[in-house]
Amino acid sequence: MNPANPLPATAIGEGLPVREYLLVALITAALTYLLTGPVRLLAIRIGAVAYPRTRDVHVVPMPRMGGLAMYLGVCGGMLVAHQLPVLRRAFDYTLDPVAVLIGGGMVVIIGMLDDRFELDSITKLAGQTSSAGVLVLLGLQWFLFWVPWGGDNGSLGSLLSLDQNQGGLLTVLLVVTMINAMNFVDGLDGLAAGIGLIAAIATCAFALNLLSESGGDVLTYPPALIAATLAGACLGFLPHNFQPARIFMGDSGSMLIGLMLAASSTSASGRVSYTQFGAKDTLALLSPLLVVAAVLFVPLLDLLMAIVRRTRRGESPFSADKMHLHHRLLEIGHSQRRAVLLIYLWAAVLAFGAVALTLFDVLVVVWGIGVGLLVALLVSAIPRLRAR
């Protein structure tokens, strides 16, 4: 439970509202799908068009700014959730959904300006940090953090209670990192939307498990709602964006996905019921971190490799090149669609594997993750093996 928000006496739900979350996700998907067409025409009219560059995969000018349609879909889904008696609890006891709408709106505006005018990296970073700061100011931040030392009475590790400044700084770092990781990975048709969809579904499943274990504690409603609306937005945008794409989401979309993923994971982190844990309960303590790490793995790995690669060449970490993970898959012989589906596979194995660790027998899940990663590795290497 979030220590800053004690559980109200009337804050116990009557069951797991899976149908309500599914309804909100589908409405968000439908709105996003219907709004993407008009947004495409608007992007063409105002000149928010991506013209092919050396490092790009597309060969014809493509309208972008699809993140605006995704954000409007999220707003519609949140509005529907606010009108549902069960899901309204997500708004009554915390400001997490409101924080996401305000912070997400800010980052979408910054992304739209970049889609049209190609902002410099410092300006974008300032906008990203401001959006993350809004989340913190409205109470969406980390409060407790597990470390593997200092345990007593047989417990494995201990919990650090973060003050407002420490928790706020950690939250800003996570949000900005996730935003840029999703921005870096957005290089093929449907790639960022698909990874966002997979990560949002995994995070929603984790949040629903928290909701179930807490007996319907209303403080566990917001992370599932944030993840469900994000999943709906990605699902609704994907038919327009999968290869061959008719519109790109642009920075407005990739940055929105990154902010909402970080927000849902952060919101969930404060809802775990921390008591006195022993070694056998370590996964319960680590569960928010596992989900965050798994969701971040593919885009963050790409981000770190890009920074190291460019720094070694004496270039700016924000300079562009054609050596991202998706570019490497194309280089060894995969088609665009197959490269995207392979990265989907990697993201799904890691994200759903991390969530499964908190739900099922650890040994079985670890074996399943190992087999999944082996299959993904072999399928990824097939063109190179054939060439040899």
Secondary structure, 3 states (H helix, E strand, C coil): CCCCCCCCCCCECCCCCHHHHHHHHHHHHHHHHHHHHHHHHHHHHHCCEECCCCCCCCCCCEECCCHHHHHHHHHHHHHHHHHCCCCCHHHHCCCHHHHHHHHHHHHHHHHHHHHHHCCCHHHHHHHHHHHHHHHHHCCCCCCEEEECCCCCCCCCCEEEECCHHHHHHHHHHHHHHHHHHHHHHCCCCCHHHHHHHHHHHHHHHHHHHHHHHCCCEHHHHHHHHHHHHHHHHHHHHHHHHCCCCCCCCHHHHHHHHHHHHHHHHHHHHCCCCCCCCCHHHHHHHHHHHHHHHHHHHHHHHHHHHHHHHHHHCCCCCCCCCCCCHHHHHHHCCCCHHHHHHHHHHHHHHHHHHHHHHCCCCHHHHHHHHHHHHHHHHHHHHHHHHHHC
